Amino acid sequence: MGDQTNSRVQKFTSAGAFVSKFGAGGTGNGQFVEPYGIAIDSGGNFWVVDHGNERVEAFNISGT
């Protein structure tokens, strides 16, 4: 799920247990300003809509 206020993405298990997080506030690679939407493709890659930076960023399963 996107954590808009904290400019990061957090991963949870289907039971709701925290797994990991990645991202930080800013305009560089891996940084967000209001991450809004997330999609996961068939390869397990994350596509994050970064509303504040007006872009979409792609990450692998480890968040890089």
mmCIF file of the N, C-alpha and C atoms, coordinates in Angstrom:
data_MODEL
# 
_entry.id   MODEL 
# 
loop_
_atom_site.group_PDB 
_atom_site.id 
_atom_site.type_symbol 
_atom_site.label_atom_id 
_atom_site.label_alt_id 
_atom_site.label_comp_id 
_atom_site.label_asym_id 
_atom_site.label_entity_id 
_atom_site.label_seq_id 
_atom_site.pdbx_PDB_ins_code 
_atom_site.Cartn_x 
_atom_site.Cartn_y 
_atom_site.Cartn_z 
_atom_site.occupancy 
_atom_site.B_iso_or_equiv 
_atom_site.pdbx_formal_charge 
_atom_site.auth_seq_id 
_atom_site.auth_comp_id 
_atom_site.auth_asym_id 
_atom_site.auth_atom_id 
_atom_site.pdbx_PDB_model_num 
ATOM 1   N N  . MET A 1 1  ? 0.842  -1.181  0.000   1.00 0.00 ? 1  MET A N  1 
ATOM 2   C CA . MET A 1 1  ? 0.000  0.000   0.000   1.00 0.00 ? 1  MET A CA 1 
ATOM 3   C C  . MET A 1 1  ? 0.882  1.237   0.000   1.00 0.00 ? 1  MET A C  1 
ATOM 4   N N  . GLY A 1 2  ? 0.450  2.289   -0.658  1.00 0.00 ? 2  GLY A N  1 
ATOM 5   C CA . GLY A 1 2  ? 1.183  3.550   -0.672  1.00 0.00 ? 2  GLY A CA 1 
ATOM 6   C C  . GLY A 1 2  ? 0.922  4.318   0.612   1.00 0.00 ? 2  GLY A C  1 
ATOM 7   N N  . ASP A 1 3  ? 1.948  4.835   1.208   1.00 0.00 ? 3  ASP A N  1 
ATOM 8   C CA . ASP A 1 3  ? 1.841  5.637   2.421   1.00 0.00 ? 3  ASP A CA 1 
ATOM 9   C C  . ASP A 1 3  ? 2.107  7.076   2.016   1.00 0.00 ? 3  ASP A C  1 
ATOM 10  N N  . GLN A 1 4  ? 1.067  7.790   1.568   1.00 0.00 ? 4  GLN A N  1 
ATOM 11  C CA . GLN A 1 4  ? 1.221  9.125   1.008   1.00 0.00 ? 4  GLN A CA 1 
ATOM 12  C C  . GLN A 1 4  ? 1.898  10.099  1.955   1.00 0.00 ? 4  GLN A C  1 
ATOM 13  N N  . THR A 1 5  ? 1.496  10.129  3.193   1.00 0.00 ? 5  THR A N  1 
ATOM 14  C CA . THR A 1 5  ? 2.024  11.096  4.146   1.00 0.00 ? 5  THR A CA 1 
ATOM 15  C C  . THR A 1 5  ? 3.509  10.884  4.418   1.00 0.00 ? 5  THR A C  1 
ATOM 16  N N  . ASN A 1 6  ? 3.953  9.648   4.437   1.00 0.00 ? 6  ASN A N  1 
ATOM 17  C CA . ASN A 1 6  ? 5.348  9.342   4.748   1.00 0.00 ? 6  ASN A CA 1 
ATOM 18  C C  . ASN A 1 6  ? 6.194  9.053   3.511   1.00 0.00 ? 6  ASN A C  1 
ATOM 19  N N  . SER A 1 7  ? 5.643  9.235   2.321   1.00 0.00 ? 7  SER A N  1 
ATOM 20  C CA . SER A 1 7  ? 6.373  9.089   1.048   1.00 0.00 ? 7  SER A CA 1 
ATOM 21  C C  . SER A 1 7  ? 7.107  7.755   0.938   1.00 0.00 ? 7  SER A C  1 
ATOM 22  N N  . ARG A 1 8  ? 6.388  6.679   1.177   1.00 0.00 ? 8  ARG A N  1 
ATOM 23  C CA . ARG A 1 8  ? 6.996  5.351   1.099   1.00 0.00 ? 8  ARG A CA 1 
ATOM 24  C C  . ARG A 1 8  ? 5.963  4.325   0.680   1.00 0.00 ? 8  ARG A C  1 
ATOM 25  N N  . VAL A 1 9  ? 6.438  3.139   0.383   1.00 0.00 ? 9  VAL A N  1 
ATOM 26  C CA . VAL A 1 9  ? 5.596  1.991   0.076   1.00 0.00 ? 9  VAL A CA 1 
ATOM 27  C C  . VAL A 1 9  ? 5.851  0.952   1.151   1.00 0.00 ? 9  VAL A C  1 
ATOM 28  N N  . GLN A 1 10 ? 4.792  0.369   1.685   1.00 0.00 ? 10 GLN A N  1 
ATOM 29  C CA . GLN A 1 10 ? 4.930  -0.671  2.698   1.00 0.00 ? 10 GLN A CA 1 
ATOM 30  C C  . GLN A 1 10 ? 4.327  -1.972  2.177   1.00 0.00 ? 10 GLN A C  1 
ATOM 31  N N  . LYS A 1 11 ? 4.970  -3.081  2.533   1.00 0.00 ? 11 LYS A N  1 
ATOM 32  C CA . LYS A 1 11 ? 4.479  -4.407  2.138   1.00 0.00 ? 11 LYS A CA 1 
ATOM 33  C C  . LYS A 1 11 ? 3.989  -5.145  3.376   1.00 0.00 ? 11 LYS A C  1 
ATOM 34  N N  . PHE A 1 12 ? 2.837  -5.830  3.219   1.00 0.00 ? 12 PHE A N  1 
ATOM 35  C CA . PHE A 1 12 ? 2.229  -6.603  4.297   1.00 0.00 ? 12 PHE A CA 1 
ATOM 36  C C  . PHE A 1 12 ? 1.851  -7.984  3.779   1.00 0.00 ? 12 PHE A C  1 
ATOM 37  N N  . THR A 1 13 ? 1.772  -8.957  4.672   1.00 0.00 ? 13 THR A N  1 
ATOM 38  C CA . THR A 1 13 ? 1.267  -10.272 4.293   1.00 0.00 ? 13 THR A CA 1 
ATOM 39  C C  . THR A 1 13 ? -0.244 -10.183 4.133   1.00 0.00 ? 13 THR A C  1 
ATOM 40  N N  . SER A 1 14 ? -0.853 -11.225 3.594   1.00 0.00 ? 14 SER A N  1 
ATOM 41  C CA . SER A 1 14 ? -2.311 -11.237 3.442   1.00 0.00 ? 14 SER A CA 1 
ATOM 42  C C  . SER A 1 14 ? -3.020 -11.209 4.799   1.00 0.00 ? 14 SER A C  1 
ATOM 43  N N  . ALA A 1 15 ? -2.305 -11.565 5.865   1.00 0.00 ? 15 ALA A N  1 
ATOM 44  C CA . ALA A 1 15 ? -2.867 -11.515 7.215   1.00 0.00 ? 15 ALA A CA 1 
ATOM 45  C C  . ALA A 1 15 ? -2.671 -10.143 7.870   1.00 0.00 ? 15 ALA A C  1 
ATOM 46  N N  . GLY A 1 16 ? -1.963 -9.228  7.162   1.00 0.00 ? 16 GLY A N  1 
ATOM 47  C CA . GLY A 1 16 ? -1.778 -7.880  7.687   1.00 0.00 ? 16 GLY A CA 1 
ATOM 48  C C  . GLY A 1 16 ? -0.482 -7.657  8.449   1.00 0.00 ? 16 GLY A C  1 
ATOM 49  N N  . ALA A 1 17 ? 0.415  -8.643  8.469   1.00 0.00 ? 17 ALA A N  1 
ATOM 50  C CA . ALA A 1 17 ? 1.688  -8.484  9.168   1.00 0.00 ? 17 ALA A CA 1 
ATOM 51  C C  . ALA A 1 17 ? 2.672  -7.695  8.302   1.00 0.00 ? 17 ALA A C  1 
ATOM 52  N N  . PHE A 1 18 ? 3.359  -6.745  8.908   1.00 0.00 ? 18 PHE A N  1 
ATOM 53  C CA . PHE A 1 18 ? 4.337  -5.923  8.199   1.00 0.00 ? 18 PHE A CA 1 
ATOM 54  C C  . PHE A 1 18 ? 5.484  -6.785  7.682   1.00 0.00 ? 18 PHE A C  1 
ATOM 55  N N  . VAL A 1 19 ? 5.910  -6.536  6.428   1.00 0.00 ? 19 VAL A N  1 
ATOM 56  C CA . VAL A 1 19 ? 7.021  -7.262  5.814   1.00 0.00 ? 19 VAL A CA 1 
ATOM 57  C C  . VAL A 1 19 ? 8.219  -6.339  5.619   1.00 0.00 ? 19 VAL A C  1 
ATOM 58  N N  . SER A 1 20 ? 8.015  -5.235  4.903   1.00 0.00 ? 20 SER A N  1 
ATOM 59  C CA . SER A 1 20 ? 9.113  -4.304  4.630   1.00 0.00 ? 20 SER A CA 1 
ATOM 60  C C  . SER A 1 20 ? 8.561  -2.984  4.117   1.00 0.00 ? 20 SER A C  1 
ATOM 61  N N  . LYS A 1 21 ? 9.467  -2.023  3.928   1.00 0.00 ? 21 LYS A N  1 
ATOM 62  C CA . LYS A 1 21 ? 9.090  -0.734  3.363   1.00 0.00 ? 21 LYS A CA 1 
ATOM 63  C C  . LYS A 1 21 ? 10.240 -0.229  2.510   1.00 0.00 ? 21 LYS A C  1 
ATOM 64  N N  . PHE A 1 22 ? 9.930  0.646   1.549   1.00 0.00 ? 22 PHE A N  1 
ATOM 65  C CA . PHE A 1 22 ? 10.969 1.295   0.769   1.00 0.00 ? 22 PHE A CA 1 
ATOM 66  C C  . PHE A 1 22 ? 10.468 2.643   0.293   1.00 0.00 ? 22 PHE A C  1 
ATOM 67  N N  . GLY A 1 23 ? 11.409 3.495   -0.084  1.00 0.00 ? 23 GLY A N  1 
ATOM 68  C CA . GLY A 1 23 ? 11.086 4.830   -0.549  1.00 0.00 ? 23 GLY A CA 1 
ATOM 69  C C  . GLY A 1 23 ? 11.363 5.876   0.506   1.00 0.00 ? 23 GLY A C  1 
ATOM 70  N N  . ALA A 1 24 ? 11.407 7.133   0.043   1.00 0.00 ? 24 ALA A N  1 
ATOM 71  C CA . ALA A 1 24 ? 11.635 8.283   0.914   1.00 0.00 ? 24 ALA A CA 1 
ATOM 72  C C  . ALA A 1 24 ? 11.066 9.504   0.208   1.00 0.00 ? 24 ALA A C  1 
ATOM 73  N N  . GLY A 1 25 ? 10.933 10.591  0.917   1.00 0.00 ? 25 GLY A N  1 
ATOM 74  C CA . GLY A 1 25 ? 10.448 11.814  0.313   1.00 0.00 ? 25 GLY A CA 1 
ATOM 75  C C  . GLY A 1 25 ? 11.491 12.439  -0.590  1.00 0.00 ? 25 GLY A C  1 
ATOM 76  N N  . GLY A 1 26 ? 11.079 12.984  -1.719  1.00 0.00 ? 26 GLY A N  1 
ATOM 77  C CA . GLY A 1 26 ? 11.995 13.671  -2.616  1.00 0.00 ? 26 GLY A CA 1 
ATOM 78  C C  . GLY A 1 26 ? 11.628 13.488  -4.067  1.00 0.00 ? 26 GLY A C  1 
ATOM 79  N N  . THR A 1 27 ? 12.538 13.898  -4.948  1.00 0.00 ? 27 THR A N  1 
ATOM 80  C CA . THR A 1 27 ? 12.272 13.857  -6.374  1.00 0.00 ? 27 THR A CA 1 
ATOM 81  C C  . THR A 1 27 ? 13.203 12.926  -7.141  1.00 0.00 ? 27 THR A C  1 
ATOM 82  N N  . GLY A 1 28 ? 14.147 12.281  -6.474  1.00 0.00 ? 28 GLY A N  1 
ATOM 83  C CA . GLY A 1 28 ? 15.082 11.374  -7.144  1.00 0.00 ? 28 GLY A CA 1 
ATOM 84  C C  . GLY A 1 28 ? 14.502 9.982   -7.324  1.00 0.00 ? 28 GLY A C  1 
ATOM 85  N N  . ASN A 1 29 ? 15.301 9.101   -7.909  1.00 0.00 ? 29 ASN A N  1 
ATOM 86  C CA . ASN A 1 29 ? 14.883 7.709   -8.082  1.00 0.00 ? 29 ASN A CA 1 
ATOM 87  C C  . ASN A 1 29 ? 14.612 7.080   -6.725  1.00 0.00 ? 29 ASN A C  1 
ATOM 88  N N  . GLY A 1 30 ? 13.497 6.386   -6.616  1.00 0.00 ? 30 GLY A N  1 
ATOM 89  C CA . GLY A 1 30 ? 13.131 5.738   -5.357  1.00 0.00 ? 30 GLY A CA 1 
ATOM 90  C C  . GLY A 1 30 ? 12.569 6.681   -4.318  1.00 0.00 ? 30 GLY A C  1 
ATOM 91  N N  . GLN A 1 31 ? 12.344 7.919   -4.698  1.00 0.00 ? 31 GLN A N  1 
ATOM 92  C CA . GLN A 1 31 ? 11.759 8.903   -3.787  1.00 0.00 ? 31 GLN A CA 1 
ATOM 93  C C  . GLN A 1 31 ? 10.383 9.308   -4.303  1.00 0.00 ? 31 GLN A C  1 
ATOM 94  N N  . PHE A 1 32 ? 9.498  9.660   -3.381  1.00 0.00 ? 32 PHE A N  1 
ATOM 95  C CA . PHE A 1 32 ? 8.122  9.956   -3.727  1.00 0.00 ? 32 PHE A CA 1 
ATOM 96  C C  . PHE A 1 32 ? 7.651  11.271  -3.122  1.00 0.00 ? 32 PHE A C  1 
ATOM 97  N N  . VAL A 1 33 ? 6.657  11.844  -3.771  1.00 0.00 ? 33 VAL A N  1 
ATOM 98  C CA . VAL A 1 33 ? 5.851  12.919  -3.203  1.00 0.00 ? 33 VAL A CA 1 
ATOM 99  C C  . VAL A 1 33 ? 4.413  12.464  -3.422  1.00 0.00 ? 33 VAL A C  1 
ATOM 100 N N  . GLU A 1 34 ? 3.796  11.964  -2.386  1.00 0.00 ? 34 GLU A N  1 
ATOM 101 C CA . GLU A 1 34 ? 2.439  11.427  -2.413  1.00 0.00 ? 34 GLU A CA 1 
ATOM 102 C C  . GLU A 1 34 ? 2.281  10.204  -3.315  1.00 0.00 ? 34 GLU A C  1 
ATOM 103 N N  . PRO A 1 35 ? 2.938  9.077   -2.980  1.00 0.00 ? 35 PRO A N  1 
ATOM 104 C CA . PRO A 1 35 ? 2.682  7.849   -3.746  1.00 0.00 ? 35 PRO A CA 1 
ATOM 105 C C  . PRO A 1 35 ? 1.204  7.494   -3.611  1.00 0.00 ? 35 PRO A C  1 
ATOM 106 N N  . TYR A 1 36 ? 0.553  7.223   -4.727  1.00 0.00 ? 36 TYR A N  1 
ATOM 107 C CA . TYR A 1 36 ? -0.900 7.116   -4.717  1.00 0.00 ? 36 TYR A CA 1 
ATOM 108 C C  . TYR A 1 36 ? -1.430 5.733   -5.065  1.00 0.00 ? 36 TYR A C  1 
ATOM 109 N N  . GLY A 1 37 ? -0.911 5.130   -6.107  1.00 0.00 ? 37 GLY A N  1 
ATOM 110 C CA . GLY A 1 37 ? -1.429 3.844   -6.543  1.00 0.00 ? 37 GLY A CA 1 
ATOM 111 C C  . GLY A 1 37 ? -0.300 2.875   -6.819  1.00 0.00 ? 37 GLY A C  1 
ATOM 112 N N  . ILE A 1 38 ? -0.586 1.591   -6.671  1.00 0.00 ? 38 ILE A N  1 
ATOM 113 C CA . ILE A 1 38 ? 0.425  0.551   -6.876  1.00 0.00 ? 38 ILE A CA 1 
ATOM 114 C C  . ILE A 1 38 ? -0.190 -0.581  -7.687  1.00 0.00 ? 38 ILE A C  1 
ATOM 115 N N  . ALA A 1 39 ? 0.590  -1.092  -8.631  1.00 0.00 ? 39 ALA A N  1 
ATOM 116 C CA . ALA A 1 39 ? 0.207  -2.289  -9.370  1.00 0.00 ? 39 ALA A CA 1 
ATOM 117 C C  . ALA A 1 39 ? 1.384  -3.254  -9.298  1.00 0.00 ? 39 ALA A C  1 
ATOM 118 N N  . ILE A 1 40 ? 1.088  -4.542  -9.336  1.00 0.00 ? 40 ILE A N  1 
ATOM 119 C CA . ILE A 1 40 ? 2.126  -5.572  -9.328  1.00 0.00 ? 40 ILE A CA 1 
ATOM 120 C C  . ILE A 1 40 ? 1.925  -6.407  -10.578 1.00 0.00 ? 40 ILE A C  1 
ATOM 121 N N  . ASP A 1 41 ? 2.991  -6.529  -11.383 1.00 0.00 ? 41 ASP A N  1 
ATOM 122 C CA . ASP A 1 41 ? 2.863  -7.289  -12.628 1.00 0.00 ? 41 ASP A CA 1 
ATOM 123 C C  . ASP A 1 41 ? 3.138  -8.771  -12.394 1.00 0.00 ? 41 ASP A C  1 
ATOM 124 N N  . SER A 1 42 ? 3.030  -9.568  -13.439 1.00 0.00 ? 42 SER A N  1 
ATOM 125 C CA . SER A 1 42 ? 3.179  -11.023 -13.324 1.00 0.00 ? 42 SER A CA 1 
ATOM 126 C C  . SER A 1 42 ? 4.586  -11.441 -12.914 1.00 0.00 ? 42 SER A C  1 
ATOM 127 N N  . GLY A 1 43 ? 5.575  -10.562 -13.082 1.00 0.00 ? 43 GLY A N  1 
ATOM 128 C CA . GLY A 1 43 ? 6.944  -10.860 -12.663 1.00 0.00 ? 43 GLY A CA 1 
ATOM 129 C C  . GLY A 1 43 ? 7.232  -10.450 -11.232 1.00 0.00 ? 43 GLY A C  1 
ATOM 130 N N  . GLY A 1 44 ? 6.235  -9.896  -10.529 1.00 0.00 ? 44 GLY A N  1 
ATOM 131 C CA . GLY A 1 44 ? 6.412  -9.470  -9.149  1.00 0.00 ? 44 GLY A CA 1 
ATOM 132 C C  . GLY A 1 44 ? 6.983  -8.073  -9.012  1.00 0.00 ? 44 GLY A C  1 
ATOM 133 N N  . ASN A 1 45 ? 7.076  -7.331  -10.112 1.00 0.00 ? 45 ASN A N  1 
ATOM 134 C CA . ASN A 1 45 ? 7.564  -5.956  -10.060 1.00 0.00 ? 45 ASN A CA 1 
ATOM 135 C C  . ASN A 1 45 ? 6.454  -5.018  -9.608  1.00 0.00 ? 45 ASN A C  1 
ATOM 136 N N  . PHE A 1 46 ? 6.834  -3.982  -8.869  1.00 0.00 ? 46 PHE A N  1 
ATOM 137 C CA . PHE A 1 46 ? 5.895  -2.987  -8.370  1.00 0.00 ? 46 PHE A CA 1 
ATOM 138 C C  . PHE A 1 46 ? 5.942  -1.755  -9.265  1.00 0.00 ? 46 PHE A C  1 
ATOM 139 N N  . TRP A 1 47 ? 4.791  -1.235  -9.625  1.00 0.00 ? 47 TRP A N  1 
ATOM 140 C CA . TRP A 1 47 ? 4.659  0.003   -10.383 1.00 0.00 ? 47 TRP A CA 1 
ATOM 141 C C  . TRP A 1 47 ? 3.939  0.980   -9.466  1.00 0.00 ? 47 TRP A C  1 
ATOM 142 N N  . VAL A 1 48 ? 4.614  2.073   -9.110  1.00 0.00 ? 48 VAL A N  1 
ATOM 143 C CA . VAL A 1 48 ? 4.075  3.017   -8.135  1.00 0.00 ? 48 VAL A CA 1 
ATOM 144 C C  . VAL A 1 48 ? 3.751  4.343   -8.824  1.00 0.00 ? 48 VAL A C  1 
ATOM 145 N N  . VAL A 1 49 ? 2.509  4.790   -8.687  1.00 0.00 ? 49 VAL A N  1 
ATOM 146 C CA . VAL A 1 49 ? 2.110  6.099   -9.185  1.00 0.00 ? 49 VAL A CA 1 
ATOM 147 C C  . VAL A 1 49 ? 2.535  7.136   -8.146  1.00 0.00 ? 49 VAL A C  1 
ATOM 148 N N  . ASP A 1 50 ? 3.430  8.017   -8.563  1.00 0.00 ? 50 ASP A N  1 
ATOM 149 C CA . ASP A 1 50 ? 3.950  9.076   -7.697  1.00 0.00 ? 50 ASP A CA 1 
ATOM 150 C C  . ASP A 1 50 ? 3.237  10.366  -8.082  1.00 0.00 ? 50 ASP A C  1 
ATOM 151 N N  . HIS A 1 51 ? 2.128  10.614  -7.427  1.00 0.00 ? 51 HIS A N  1 
ATOM 152 C CA . HIS A 1 51 ? 1.254  11.734  -7.779  1.00 0.00 ? 51 HIS A CA 1 
ATOM 153 C C  . HIS A 1 51 ? 1.987  13.073  -7.740  1.00 0.00 ? 51 HIS A C  1 
ATOM 154 N N  . GLY A 1 52 ? 2.703  13.350  -6.682  1.00 0.00 ? 52 GLY A N  1 
ATOM 155 C CA . GLY A 1 52 ? 3.361  14.645  -6.510  1.00 0.00 ? 52 GLY A CA 1 
ATOM 156 C C  . GLY A 1 52 ? 4.472  14.907  -7.513  1.00 0.00 ? 52 GLY A C  1 
ATOM 157 N N  . ASN A 1 53 ? 5.153  13.858  -7.959  1.00 0.00 ? 53 ASN A N  1 
ATOM 158 C CA . ASN A 1 53 ? 6.220  14.001  -8.953  1.00 0.00 ? 53 ASN A CA 1 
ATOM 159 C C  . ASN A 1 53 ? 5.723  13.760  -10.377 1.00 0.00 ? 53 ASN A C  1 
ATOM 160 N N  . GLU A 1 54 ? 4.436  13.481  -10.524 1.00 0.00 ? 54 GLU A N  1 
ATOM 161 C CA . GLU A 1 54 ? 3.799  13.250  -11.825 1.00 0.00 ? 54 GLU A CA 1 
ATOM 162 C C  . GLU A 1 54 ? 4.545  12.205  -12.664 1.00 0.00 ? 54 GLU A C  1 
ATOM 163 N N  . ARG A 1 55 ? 4.705  11.014  -12.083 1.00 0.00 ? 55 ARG A N  1 
ATOM 164 C CA . ARG A 1 55 ? 5.410  9.932   -12.774 1.00 0.00 ? 55 ARG A CA 1 
ATOM 165 C C  . ARG A 1 55 ? 4.985  8.581   -12.227 1.00 0.00 ? 55 ARG A C  1 
ATOM 166 N N  . VAL A 1 56 ? 5.441  7.543   -12.910 1.00 0.00 ? 56 VAL A N  1 
ATOM 167 C CA . VAL A 1 56 ? 5.279  6.168   -12.445 1.00 0.00 ? 56 VAL A CA 1 
ATOM 168 C C  . VAL A 1 56 ? 6.683  5.594   -12.310 1.00 0.00 ? 56 VAL A C  1 
ATOM 169 N N  . GLU A 1 57 ? 6.970  4.966   -11.178 1.00 0.00 ? 57 GLU A N  1 
ATOM 170 C CA . GLU A 1 57 ? 8.278  4.343   -10.964 1.00 0.00 ? 57 GLU A CA 1 
ATOM 171 C C  . GLU A 1 57 ? 8.105  2.840   -10.853 1.00 0.00 ? 57 GLU A C  1 
ATOM 172 N N  . ALA A 1 58 ? 9.091  2.097   -11.370 1.00 0.00 ? 58 ALA A N  1 
ATOM 173 C CA . ALA A 1 58 ? 9.061  0.640   -11.333 1.00 0.00 ? 58 ALA A CA 1 
ATOM 174 C C  . ALA A 1 58 ? 10.131 0.133   -10.367 1.00 0.00 ? 58 ALA A C  1 
ATOM 175 N N  . PHE A 1 59 ? 9.783  -0.903  -9.599  1.00 0.00 ? 59 PHE A N  1 
ATOM 176 C CA . PHE A 1 59 ? 10.695 -1.507  -8.622  1.00 0.00 ? 59 PHE A CA 1 
ATOM 177 C C  . PHE A 1 59 ? 10.589 -3.011  -8.721  1.00 0.00 ? 59 PHE A C  1 
ATOM 178 N N  . ASN A 1 60 ? 11.688 -3.700  -8.421  1.00 0.00 ? 60 ASN A N  1 
ATOM 179 C CA . ASN A 1 60 ? 11.639 -5.156  -8.358  1.00 0.00 ? 60 ASN A CA 1 
ATOM 180 C C  . ASN A 1 60 ? 11.115 -5.576  -6.988  1.00 0.00 ? 60 ASN A C  1 
ATOM 181 N N  . ILE A 1 61 ? 11.025 -6.849  -6.766  1.00 0.00 ? 61 ILE A N  1 
ATOM 182 C CA . ILE A 1 61 ? 10.438 -7.383  -5.533  1.00 0.00 ? 61 ILE A CA 1 
ATOM 183 C C  . ILE A 1 61 ? 11.160 -6.912  -4.266  1.00 0.00 ? 61 ILE A C  1 
ATOM 184 N N  . SER A 1 62 ? 12.452 -6.572  -4.375  1.00 0.00 ? 62 SER A N  1 
ATOM 185 C CA . SER A 1 62 ? 13.205 -6.105  -3.201  1.00 0.00 ? 62 SER A CA 1 
ATOM 186 C C  . SER A 1 62 ? 13.121 -4.596  -3.019  1.00 0.00 ? 62 SER A C  1 
ATOM 187 N N  . GLY A 1 63 ? 12.443 -3.910  -3.945  1.00 0.00 ? 63 GLY A N  1 
ATOM 188 C CA . GLY A 1 63 ? 12.255 -2.463  -3.793  1.00 0.00 ? 63 GLY A CA 1 
ATOM 189 C C  . GLY A 1 63 ? 13.315 -1.616  -4.454  1.00 0.00 ? 63 GLY A C  1 
ATOM 190 N N  . THR A 1 64 ? 14.120 -2.221  -5.343  1.00 0.00 ? 64 THR A N  1 
ATOM 191 C CA . THR A 1 64 ? 15.141 -1.426  -6.044  1.00 0.00 ? 64 THR A CA 1 
ATOM 192 C C  . THR A 1 64 ? 14.749 -1.195  -7.488  1.00 0.00 ? 64 THR A C  1 
# 
